[in-house]
Amino acid sequence: MNRFLRYQGIVLVCSLFFFMGSGEAQDRKAPGKGEGRKPALDKPFGLTSSRAPIDIVSDTVEANQKRNIVTFKGNVIAKQENIVLQANLLEIHYDSESKGIKLVVATGNVKIVQLERRATSQKATFHQDENKVVLEGEATVREGENVIRGERVIYYIDEERSVVEGGKGGRVNTTITPPKKE
């Protein structure tokens, strides 16, 4: 049982730091007056998890106002604070009335890095309304030497819960490295 709880904790820790919360979720968790802010390392991953500027570089940008989508194509690199997202293509779907982000979809060789935390997949979808992140296609999440691999990783931000689904054969591969004794 102890091994199961440790495994569950590692899965949560690995996924917790990578995935974003919507700006609204972050506002709900914001400290009150006189309280300190969390260090950047403790923020979940996301292009909208803070109010800091997002810098996006790509080969081309296309805005389709009728469809409410902005598409960044070719060698896309998006940076916000200490988080970097790389992909072949990045689509940002926004609400036409509020201009708020509804959905962010990164496809093709997706790589998300935050200090020692890394996630890779073929597709990453950030669902703002549902406060959920889905990594699909050879999804791998690493923190230090700890690794979990599956075909799909789903992180439910509000519930602080993640589900990793296996690919062919339905298996998930996990490597947990115990801390070194001092």
Backbone bond lengths (Angstrom), bond angles and torsions (degrees), N, CA, C in turn:
res aa  C-N    CA-C-N  psi(-1)  N-CA   C-N-CA  omega(-1)  CA-C   N-CA-C  phi
1 M - - - 1.449 - - 1.524 110.94 -
2 N 1.344 117.02 -42.30 1.463 121.59 179.78 1.526 110.97 -59.74
3 R 1.334 116.81 -40.37 1.468 121.10 179.14 1.533 109.70 -64.09
4 F 1.353 117.61 -40.61 1.453 121.89 178.54 1.524 110.62 -61.81
5 L 1.338 117.74 -45.88 1.468 120.52 179.50 1.521 111.36 -63.14
6 R 1.337 117.33 -39.10 1.461 120.82 178.24 1.526 109.69 -64.35
7 Y 1.354 117.19 -42.84 1.463 121.86 178.12 1.525 110.02 -60.30
8 Q 1.327 116.02 -47.24 1.454 120.60 -179.49 1.530 110.18 -60.81
9 G 1.329 117.42 -40.17 1.460 121.53 178.33 1.515 112.09 -64.04
10 I 1.329 117.42 -41.43 1.468 121.37 179.10 1.522 110.10 -63.53
11 V 1.339 116.61 -43.81 1.465 119.83 179.24 1.522 109.49 -59.68
12 L 1.322 116.67 -45.42 1.459 120.58 -179.71 1.522 110.94 -63.78
13 V 1.326 117.30 -46.03 1.468 120.50 -179.09 1.520 111.15 -62.84
14 C 1.334 116.05 -45.11 1.472 119.14 -179.62 1.514 111.29 -60.88
15 S 1.325 116.59 -42.94 1.451 118.61 -176.38 1.519 112.92 -82.51
16 L 1.322 117.34 -32.11 1.460 120.98 -176.33 1.517 112.53 -57.47
17 F 1.305 116.99 -43.64 1.454 119.82 -174.91 1.513 113.56 -76.24
18 F 1.333 117.47 -18.04 1.452 119.68 -175.15 1.501 114.54 -88.09
19 F 1.281 115.97 -24.99 1.435 116.42 -164.92 1.505 112.83 -108.78
20 M 1.283 113.36 151.73 1.442 119.57 -170.63 1.515 113.62 -86.93
21 G 1.296 113.27 159.09 1.458 121.93 167.91 1.503 105.44 -117.21
22 S 1.289 116.32 151.78 1.461 117.78 178.69 1.514 109.09 -68.17
23 G 1.298 116.71 164.28 1.458 120.29 176.69 1.518 110.85 -56.92
24 E 1.357 116.91 -35.83 1.457 120.35 179.08 1.517 110.48 -65.05
25 A 1.324 117.06 -42.71 1.467 119.94 179.38 1.521 109.91 -63.93
26 Q 1.305 116.88 -38.70 1.452 119.79 179.11 1.517 110.54 -66.70
27 D 1.347 116.94 -37.89 1.459 120.29 178.34 1.521 110.80 -62.53
28 R 1.342 116.86 -38.47 1.459 120.47 179.23 1.520 110.99 -63.85
29 K 1.338 116.93 -30.83 1.455 121.30 -177.10 1.525 112.35 -95.62
30 A 1.308 117.50 0.35 1.465 120.71 -176.04 1.517 109.99 -65.41
31 P 1.339 117.11 139.84 1.450 119.85 -179.24 1.520 111.60 -67.79
32 G 1.332 115.49 152.46 1.458 120.52 177.77 1.509 110.78 -79.15
33 K 1.331 115.37 -175.72 1.460 119.88 -180.00 1.511 109.78 -61.79
34 G 1.306 115.38 138.72 1.451 121.33 177.33 1.524 113.33 84.99
35 E 1.338 117.90 -11.71 1.454 119.94 178.17 1.518 109.28 -91.59
36 G 1.321 116.59 148.50 1.455 120.82 178.41 1.509 111.08 -79.06
37 R 1.308 116.73 154.79 1.456 120.78 175.92 1.509 108.90 -83.15
38 K 1.333 115.66 153.64 1.455 120.19 177.43 1.522 109.05 -67.83
39 P 1.330 117.34 146.74 1.456 118.37 173.75 1.519 109.89 -66.07
40 A 1.316 116.47 156.29 1.466 121.59 -176.21 1.521 111.68 -56.59
41 L 1.326 118.49 -30.89 1.452 122.26 -178.94 1.520 111.51 -61.75
42 D 1.326 118.40 -29.50 1.447 121.64 -176.60 1.519 113.45 -86.30
43 K 1.315 118.61 -2.76 1.460 120.68 -179.47 1.515 109.12 -78.62
44 P 1.344 117.89 139.74 1.451 119.35 173.73 1.520 109.94 -69.34
45 F 1.320 116.50 157.96 1.452 119.72 -177.54 1.508 110.97 -68.82
46 G 1.294 116.46 146.32 1.443 119.47 170.28 1.500 113.19 163.96
47 L 1.307 114.09 147.70 1.448 119.08 178.21 1.511 111.93 -77.51
48 T 1.310 117.89 -7.13 1.460 120.23 178.59 1.517 111.11 -130.89
49 S 1.335 117.66 17.96 1.457 120.33 -176.53 1.520 113.02 -78.14
50 S 1.316 117.01 -8.35 1.462 119.86 174.91 1.521 108.15 -142.32
51 R 1.290 115.71 175.33 1.472 120.24 179.10 1.534 111.55 -91.75
52 A 1.322 117.42 5.47 1.465 121.39 179.59 1.535 109.84 -67.85
53 P 1.316 117.06 152.55 1.469 120.46 179.25 1.526 111.31 -62.57
54 I 1.316 115.19 149.98 1.462 122.36 175.63 1.517 106.87 -110.09
55 D 1.320 117.05 123.61 1.461 121.76 176.75 1.518 107.87 -102.90
56 I 1.340 116.70 123.94 1.464 121.30 -179.80 1.516 108.55 -123.61
57 V 1.331 115.58 129.41 1.455 122.46 177.54 1.524 106.72 -121.29
58 S 1.341 116.58 135.56 1.464 121.14 178.66 1.520 109.09 -155.23
59 D 1.329 115.49 170.20 1.460 119.43 177.80 1.528 111.06 -70.98
60 T 1.348 116.63 -40.44 1.466 120.98 177.54 1.525 110.42 -142.35
61 V 1.334 114.93 158.67 1.465 122.25 174.95 1.513 107.43 -132.83
62 E 1.329 115.24 134.95 1.461 120.41 177.98 1.526 108.24 -130.88
63 A 1.330 116.62 126.29 1.466 121.02 177.58 1.517 108.72 -109.44
64 N 1.332 115.77 126.62 1.454 121.34 177.55 1.531 107.24 -116.10
65 Q 1.320 115.56 98.14 1.461 120.27 -174.73 1.524 112.45 -70.65
66 K 1.312 118.53 -27.89 1.463 120.80 177.34 1.526 110.94 -67.00
67 R 1.320 116.80 -36.58 1.469 121.66 -178.83 1.529 112.08 -96.11
68 N 1.333 118.11 -6.19 1.475 123.43 -179.46 1.524 111.86 59.30
69 I 1.331 115.65 46.98 1.468 121.85 -179.40 1.516 109.59 -133.26
70 V 1.316 115.70 136.17 1.456 121.67 169.85 1.526 105.97 -114.28
71 T 1.349 116.71 126.87 1.458 121.86 -175.96 1.526 109.94 -116.58
72 F 1.321 115.55 125.89 1.457 122.95 175.90 1.528 106.60 -106.82
73 K 1.345 116.79 124.50 1.464 120.54 -175.18 1.516 111.15 -121.17
74 G 1.322 114.90 141.86 1.456 121.86 171.70 1.510 114.37 80.21
75 N 1.329 116.39 112.91 1.472 122.43 175.21 1.532 111.88 49.32
76 V 1.326 116.42 51.27 1.455 121.56 -176.67 1.533 109.96 -76.61
77 I 1.318 115.22 131.03 1.465 122.00 174.81 1.521 106.78 -132.39
78 A 1.334 115.17 118.25 1.463 121.20 178.26 1.526 107.73 -114.86
79 K 1.339 116.61 130.03 1.465 121.30 -178.05 1.523 109.97 -126.68
80 Q 1.325 114.37 137.54 1.458 121.01 173.02 1.524 106.40 -146.49
81 E 1.330 115.86 118.47 1.463 122.44 -176.00 1.525 109.25 51.49
82 N 1.346 119.22 -120.81 1.465 119.93 -177.16 1.521 112.65 -100.82
83 I 1.329 117.19 23.96 1.458 122.18 -178.20 1.525 109.44 -115.36
84 V 1.339 115.68 135.12 1.463 121.01 178.47 1.521 108.61 -128.40
85 L 1.321 116.64 130.49 1.454 123.15 174.38 1.521 107.65 -116.62
86 Q 1.330 116.40 130.31 1.456 121.86 176.65 1.522 108.25 -122.13
87 A 1.326 117.26 142.18 1.467 121.82 178.46 1.516 108.85 -163.72
88 N 1.317 115.65 166.85 1.460 120.26 174.58 1.529 110.86 -75.72
89 L 1.360 115.71 -32.65 1.461 120.83 -175.91 1.527 108.51 -146.55
90 L 1.322 115.81 139.47 1.463 121.55 178.14 1.519 108.12 -133.47
91 E 1.341 116.26 121.62 1.462 121.41 176.60 1.520 108.81 -112.25
92 I 1.324 115.21 132.01 1.456 120.97 175.66 1.521 107.13 -115.10
93 H 1.335 116.05 116.59 1.462 122.88 178.91 1.524 106.86 -99.42
94 Y 1.309 116.40 129.35 1.459 118.88 -176.86 1.525 111.11 -127.99
95 D 1.315 115.37 159.62 1.455 122.57 178.46 1.514 108.30 -79.45
96 S 1.314 117.42 129.10 1.467 120.82 -175.71 1.523 112.58 -66.69
97 E 1.328 117.70 -29.50 1.461 120.11 -179.00 1.525 112.59 -83.74
98 S 1.331 116.53 -52.56 1.473 119.72 -175.66 1.525 112.44 -85.10
99 K 1.328 116.47 -17.55 1.473 123.34 -175.26 1.526 111.31 65.53
100 G 1.331 117.27 10.16 1.462 121.76 177.03 1.515 110.86 -78.80
101 I 1.315 115.98 154.23 1.460 121.49 179.81 1.526 109.47 -75.12
102 K 1.349 116.06 129.91 1.462 121.38 177.31 1.522 111.05 -100.42
103 L 1.339 116.29 -39.41 1.456 120.76 -172.55 1.525 108.76 -151.31
104 V 1.318 116.34 137.79 1.461 121.44 174.01 1.523 106.05 -123.91
105 V 1.344 116.58 125.96 1.458 120.93 -178.93 1.522 108.61 -124.99
106 A 1.332 115.71 118.41 1.468 121.87 175.91 1.525 107.00 -108.50
107 T 1.339 116.86 130.95 1.464 119.87 179.76 1.518 110.99 -132.61
108 G 1.327 114.21 152.26 1.453 121.48 176.80 1.511 113.46 80.28
109 N 1.322 116.59 104.78 1.469 122.50 176.17 1.531 112.13 50.90
110 V 1.317 115.57 52.66 1.462 121.37 -178.02 1.532 109.54 -73.82
111 K 1.317 114.64 133.06 1.471 121.08 177.57 1.526 107.04 -138.73
112 I 1.328 115.50 127.83 1.460 121.91 179.27 1.527 106.93 -121.54
113 V 1.327 116.99 125.75 1.461 120.92 -177.24 1.520 109.70 -129.10
114 Q 1.335 114.89 132.41 1.462 121.93 171.71 1.521 106.17 -140.51
115 L 1.332 115.82 101.23 1.458 122.55 -176.57 1.525 109.88 52.04
116 E 1.339 119.93 -118.51 1.468 121.33 -178.44 1.523 113.09 -85.11
117 R 1.292 117.32 1.11 1.458 121.44 -176.97 1.521 109.48 -99.03
118 R 1.345 115.42 133.13 1.457 119.94 -177.63 1.531 109.84 -140.81
119 A 1.308 115.94 143.58 1.466 121.29 173.00 1.514 107.47 -135.78
120 T 1.326 115.81 140.22 1.458 120.63 176.13 1.523 108.62 -132.98
121 S 1.316 115.70 150.31 1.469 122.22 176.84 1.515 107.47 -169.90
122 Q 1.313 115.62 178.74 1.458 119.69 174.63 1.522 111.89 -91.00
123 K 1.351 115.21 -20.56 1.456 119.21 179.61 1.523 108.90 -150.41
124 A 1.326 116.13 138.14 1.463 121.80 174.77 1.524 107.11 -130.62
125 T 1.337 115.60 127.26 1.462 120.72 179.96 1.515 108.77 -121.98
126 F 1.326 116.26 124.51 1.453 123.39 179.51 1.534 107.59 -105.86
127 H 1.330 116.87 107.93 1.466 123.03 -178.07 1.526 108.60 -92.93
128 Q 1.311 117.48 102.97 1.462 121.29 -177.54 1.524 112.69 -64.93
129 D 1.329 117.75 -47.16 1.464 121.47 -176.07 1.523 112.02 -64.43
130 E 1.316 116.77 -36.22 1.459 121.60 -177.65 1.526 112.29 -92.38
131 N 1.328 117.42 -6.90 1.467 121.74 -175.82 1.524 110.39 51.56
132 K 1.328 114.64 56.19 1.453 121.29 -175.24 1.526 108.84 -142.19
133 V 1.337 115.16 145.57 1.459 121.72 176.60 1.521 107.74 -124.76
134 V 1.340 116.58 135.92 1.454 121.00 179.38 1.531 108.68 -126.68
135 L 1.337 115.64 122.93 1.462 121.91 172.06 1.522 106.74 -103.55
136 E 1.328 116.83 131.17 1.462 120.17 -177.76 1.519 111.11 -132.82
137 G 1.323 115.61 147.41 1.455 121.22 176.52 1.510 111.86 83.50
138 E 1.337 115.97 94.12 1.465 121.30 179.01 1.527 111.25 53.39
139 A 1.314 116.53 48.72 1.466 121.37 -177.96 1.528 110.60 -72.01
140 T 1.315 115.57 130.35 1.463 122.48 178.49 1.514 108.23 -134.35
141 V 1.325 115.80 131.43 1.459 121.35 177.09 1.528 107.11 -123.09
142 R 1.339 116.13 129.58 1.470 121.96 -178.62 1.521 109.88 -128.69
143 E 1.322 114.46 143.35 1.454 121.08 167.62 1.510 105.76 -139.87
144 G 1.338 116.26 112.84 1.464 119.62 -173.37 1.517 108.79 60.74
145 E 1.329 116.12 -124.14 1.465 120.78 -179.55 1.526 112.51 -94.98
146 N 1.316 118.44 -4.82 1.455 122.09 179.40 1.526 109.91 -81.71
147 V 1.345 116.09 134.91 1.461 121.08 -175.04 1.527 109.10 -139.37
148 I 1.320 115.89 140.77 1.466 121.06 170.27 1.521 107.60 -133.88
149 R 1.355 115.28 134.35 1.467 121.09 -177.40 1.525 109.69 -128.40
150 G 1.300 114.91 140.44 1.456 121.46 175.42 1.511 108.68 -161.97
151 E 1.303 115.79 178.00 1.454 118.40 177.72 1.521 110.98 -78.41
152 R 1.341 114.92 -29.06 1.462 119.18 -176.53 1.523 109.45 -147.71
153 V 1.338 115.54 135.81 1.461 122.44 175.26 1.518 106.94 -122.29
154 I 1.329 115.93 126.38 1.466 121.18 178.39 1.521 106.99 -118.22
155 Y 1.320 116.36 128.22 1.462 120.43 177.85 1.521 108.83 -119.73
156 Y 1.341 115.50 120.43 1.460 122.94 178.07 1.527 107.36 -95.94
157 I 1.308 116.40 104.84 1.460 122.39 -170.26 1.517 112.69 -63.40
158 D 1.322 117.98 -49.96 1.462 120.46 -177.28 1.524 112.41 -62.86
159 E 1.332 116.04 -33.74 1.461 120.87 -178.99 1.528 111.92 -87.20
160 E 1.330 117.08 -9.39 1.462 122.72 -174.14 1.526 109.63 49.36
161 R 1.349 114.57 50.21 1.454 121.88 -175.30 1.517 108.85 -133.94
162 S 1.325 116.06 141.06 1.454 119.56 177.18 1.515 110.08 -128.64
163 V 1.332 115.13 152.55 1.451 122.62 177.08 1.521 106.50 -130.32
164 V 1.331 116.31 129.29 1.455 121.15 177.41 1.518 107.04 -114.81
165 E 1.331 116.12 124.70 1.459 121.94 -178.86 1.514 109.23 -108.09
166 G 1.322 115.55 138.01 1.456 121.02 179.13 1.507 111.95 -75.94
167 G 1.286 115.11 161.37 1.455 120.81 179.28 1.513 109.95 -93.85
168 K 1.305 117.13 -128.21 1.461 122.06 179.66 1.525 108.62 -58.84
169 G 1.295 115.62 128.77 1.459 119.82 -177.28 1.518 112.06 84.79
170 G 1.341 117.38 -6.33 1.453 121.47 175.26 1.513 115.53 68.23
171 R 1.304 118.80 25.94 1.453 121.55 -175.00 1.527 111.44 -108.35
172 V 1.341 115.14 146.06 1.462 123.38 174.33 1.517 106.55 -110.76
173 N 1.320 117.25 137.15 1.466 122.32 -179.39 1.525 108.66 -109.29
174 T 1.333 116.55 124.68 1.460 121.26 -178.17 1.518 109.66 -128.48
175 T 1.321 116.78 135.30 1.461 123.15 172.30 1.506 108.42 -121.31
176 I 1.329 116.31 120.05 1.460 122.16 178.69 1.515 107.90 -116.12
177 T 1.308 116.05 123.27 1.458 121.75 179.24 1.527 108.40 -104.79
178 P 1.338 116.58 114.74 1.476 118.31 179.07 1.520 110.89 -61.96
179 P 1.339 117.22 150.50 1.469 119.54 178.43 1.526 110.05 -64.71
180 K 1.316 114.76 149.32 1.463 120.57 178.86 1.520 109.70 -73.37
181 K 1.330 115.62 141.14 1.456 120.52 177.52 1.515 109.59 -75.25
182 E 1.314 114.79 141.50 1.475 118.47 179.99 1.496 110.37 -101.20
